[in-house]
Amino acid sequence: MPAPRPTICITTGEPAGIGPEIALRAAWALREQVNCVLLGDAAFLAMTAQALDPAIRVSALSLQAVRNGGVPHFGAERLCAIDVPLAAHVVPGTLDKENGRAVLAMLDAAIEGVQAGWFAAVVTAPLQKSTINDAGVPFSGHTEYFAERTGTPQVVMMLAGAPAGVEGVAQLRVALATTHLPLKDVAGALTQEGLGRTLDIIHHDLRTKFGLAAPCILVTGLNPHAGENGYLGREEIDTITPALEAARARGIDARGPYPADTLFQPKYLQDADCVLAMYHDQGLPVLKFATFGRGVNVTLGLPLIRTSVDHGTALDLAAKGLGHADCGSMEQAIATALAMVRASRA
């Protein structure tokens, strides 16, 4: 008898963007493998589904009904939507701050659902930070919000994807030591202790959520040529190398620091499970060039599995109407969450 499909929730993101469309299309495409539960305005999602494909059936549940009885395990002939009502009519491509709090309520329901055992993982469609801030709620992003709401002191952003046409590299994973910081602040944000915690989180989650028994982590330097023995900067000598030595003493296979301009080659990556880059635009341009449209954003360090797409709300595409968005990254985000659920259970 086949194993039951894991139940994974999908927050449908900014309603005026492409999130609702790509969530519906990807969930429907993968319905044989995953019991996808959508979080969003159920009436709006049902209307969107009918416009996309009359074959897509959406059954609505209230959040209170789920709290009372859990999430029913529907068959593959329909999708479940837990109703998180919007406050204002949606105009595709046009932001409305009146819907900002509803978008945030989707995230709260997703976290509640994982903690209550309704969902095995969370997949998030893109949201618009400005809409939530304009609604009067300070908000800096999915990653920070999930960390705060789960009481997680430190999380790590990692993007992953399968590079097209690159032999020997089945999966490219790039994690970040710092995320959304001005470049002038990066060096000051790097500490031995912080890098140590980051390496601990990467090592732990690659083992427990990806099923890698002995993960190998390659680490970039901060400066050109990894500092060239101190002539181009001392961060490699004073901060990064001591952090790597301490991590290796804890049993973590962390290697480097390597010059970032030459590290991202198949001959180096084929034996690596993850690259740790020092800042956002050091590691992510390479990954997005190789995998864009198929990449997945994974938050490491959380007490839950959370994946997301590698792109934004694409308001310009949403304004053109349905059918212009590519749901490939959303499909990959769901598939990655499913693989992580299975690995963590194993």
Long-range contacts (C-beta under 8 A, 24 or more apart in sequence): 4-35, 4-73, 5-32, 5-33, 5-34, 5-35, 5-73, 5-76, 6-34, 6-35, 6-120, 6-121, 6-338, 6-341, 6-342, 7-34, 7-35, 7-36, 7-37, 7-71, 7-73, 7-118, 7-119, 7-120, 8-34, 8-35, 8-36, 8-37, 8-119, 8-120, 8-121, 8-122, 8-123, 8-334, 8-337, 8-338, 8-341, 9-36, 9-37, 9-38, 9-39, 9-82, 9-109, 9-110, 9-113, 9-114, 9-118, 9-119, 9-121, 9-122, 9-123, 10-36, 10-37, 10-38, 10-39, 10-122, 10-123, 10-124, 10-125, 10-330, 10-334, 11-39, 11-40, 11-106, 11-107, 11-109, 11-110, 11-122, 11-123, 11-124, 11-125, 11-127, 12-38, 12-39, 12-40, 12-45, 12-106, 12-125, 13-103, 13-106, 13-124, 13-125, 13-126, 13-127, 13-313, 14-95, 14-103, 14-125, 14-126, 14-127, 14-128, 14-131, 14-313, 14-315, 15-40, 15-41, 15-44, 15-86, 15-90, 15-99, 15-102, 15-103, 16-90, 16-91, 16-92, 16-93, 16-94, 16-95, 16-96, 16-99, 16-128, 16-313, 16-315, 16-318, 17-93, 17-125, 17-126, 17-127, 17-128, 17-312, 17-313, 17-314, 17-315, 17-318, 18-125, 18-126, 18-313, 18-314, 18-317, 18-318, 18-324, 18-325, 19-125, 19-126, 19-127, 19-313, 20-44, 20-45, 20-48, 20-125, 21-48, 21-52, 21-318, 21-322, 21-325, 21-327, 22-125, 22-309, 22-325, 22-326, 22-327, 22-329, 22-330, 23-125, 23-330, 24-48, 24-49, 24-52, 24-56, 24-58, 24-79, 25-52, 25-327, 25-330, 26-327, 26-330, 26-331, 26-333, 26-334, 27-79, 27-334, 28-53, 28-56, 28-79, 29-327, 29-331, 30-331, 30-334, 30-335, 30-338, 31-76, 31-79, 32-76, 33-335, 33-338, 34-334, 34-338, 35-73, 35-74, 35-80, 36-79, 36-80, 36-334, 37-71, 37-79, 37-80, 37-81, 37-82, 37-113, 37-118, 37-119, 38-79, 38-80, 38-81, 38-82, 39-81, 39-82, 39-84, 39-106, 39-109, 39-110, 40-81, 40-83, 40-84, 40-106, 41-83, 41-84, 41-85, 41-86, 41-102, 42-81, 42-82, 42-83, 43-83, 44-86, 44-90, 45-81, 46-81, 48-322, 49-79, 51-322, 52-322, 52-323, 63-109, 66-113, 66-118, 67-116, 70-117, 70-118, 71-113, 71-118, 71-119, 82-109, 84-109, 92-318, 92-319, 92-321, 93-315, 93-316, 93-318, 93-319, 93-320, 94-315, 94-319, 95-128, 95-130, 95-131, 95-134, 95-315, 96-131, 97-131, 97-134, 97-135, 98-135, 99-131, 99-135, 100-131, 100-132, 100-133, 100-134, 100-135, 100-136, 100-137, 101-132, 101-135, 101-137, 103-127, 103-128, 103-131, 103-132, 104-132, 104-135, 104-137, 104-139, 104-145, 107-142, 107-145, 107-146, 107-149, 108-149, 111-146, 111-149, 111-150, 111-304, 114-304, 115-304, 120-305, 120-337, 120-341, 121-304, 121-305, 121-306, 121-307, 121-337, 121-338, 121-340, 121-341, 122-304, 122-305, 122-306, 122-307, 122-337, 123-306, 123-307, 123-308, 123-330, 123-333, 123-334, 123-337, 124-306, 124-307, 124-308, 124-309, 125-308, 125-309, 125-330, 126-308, 126-309, 126-311, 126-312, 126-313, 126-314, 127-313, 128-313, 128-315, 140-180, 141-180, 142-299, 142-306, 142-308, 143-179, 143-299, 146-299, 146-302, 146-304, 146-306, 147-299, 147-301, 147-302, 150-302, 150-303, 150-304, 152-301, 152-302, 152-303, 154-194, 154-197, 154-198, 154-201, 154-301, 155-201, 155-299, 155-300, 155-301, 155-302, 156-198, 156-201, 156-202, 156-205, 156-299, 156-300, 156-301, 157-297, 157-298, 157-299, 157-300, 158-202, 158-274, 158-297, 158-298, 158-299, 158-300, 159-284, 159-287, 159-288, 159-291, 159-295, 159-296, 159-297, 159-298, 159-310, 160-287, 160-291, 160-295, 160-296, 160-298, 160-336, 161-287, 161-290, 161-291, 161-294, 161-295, 161-296, 161-310, 161-332, 162-291, 162-294, 163-290, 163-291, 164-290, 164-291, 164-294, 166-266, 166-290, 167-266, 168-266, 168-267, 168-269, 168-270, 169-266, 169-269, 169-270, 172-269, 172-275, 172-287, 172-290, 172-291, 173-273, 173-274, 173-275, 174-274, 174-275, 174-276, 174-277, 174-283, 174-284, 174-286, 174-287, 175-202, 175-274, 175-275, 175-276, 175-277, 175-283, 175-300, 176-276, 176-277, 176-278, 176-279, 176-280, 176-283, 176-284, 177-276, 177-277, 177-278, 177-279, 178-278, 178-279, 178-280, 179-280, 180-280, 181-279, 181-280, 183-279, 183-281, 186-222, 186-278, 186-279, 187-222, 187-233, 187-235, 190-222, 190-235, 190-239, 190-240, 190-278, 191-239, 192-239, 192-242, 192-243, 192-246, 195-239, 195-240, 195-243, 195-244, 196-243, 196-246, 196-247, 198-276, 199-243, 199-244, 199-247, 199-252, 199-254, 199-276, 200-247, 200-250, 200-252, 201-300, 201-301, 202-274, 202-276, 202-300, 203-247, 203-252, 203-254, 205-300, 205-301, 206-273, 206-274, 208-343, 208-344, 209-300, 209-305, 209-340, 209-343, 209-344, 210-273, 210-339, 210-340, 210-343, 211-343, 211-344, 211-346, 212-273, 214-253, 215-253, 215-273, 215-274, 216-253, 216-255, 216-271, 216-272, 216-273, 216-274, 217-252, 217-253, 217-254, 217-255, 217-272, 217-273, 217-274, 217-275, 217-276, 218-255, 218-256, 218-258, 218-263, 218-268, 218-269, 218-272, 218-274, 218-275, 218-276, 219-244, 219-254, 219-255, 219-256, 219-257, 219-258, 219-275, 219-276, 220-256, 220-257, 220-258, 220-259, 220-260, 220-263, 220-275, 220-276, 220-277, 220-278, 220-282, 220-283, 221-256, 221-257, 221-258, 221-259, 221-260, 221-278, 222-257, 222-278, 222-279, 224-259, 224-261, 225-259, 225-261, 226-256, 226-257, 226-258, 226-259, 226-260, 227-257, 240-278, 293-326, 293-328, 293-329, 294-328, 294-329, 294-332, 295-329, 295-332, 296-329, 296-332, 296-333, 296-336, 297-333, 298-336, 298-340, 305-337, 305-340, 305-341, 305-344, 306-337, 307-333, 307-334, 307-336, 307-337, 307-340, 308-333, 309-333
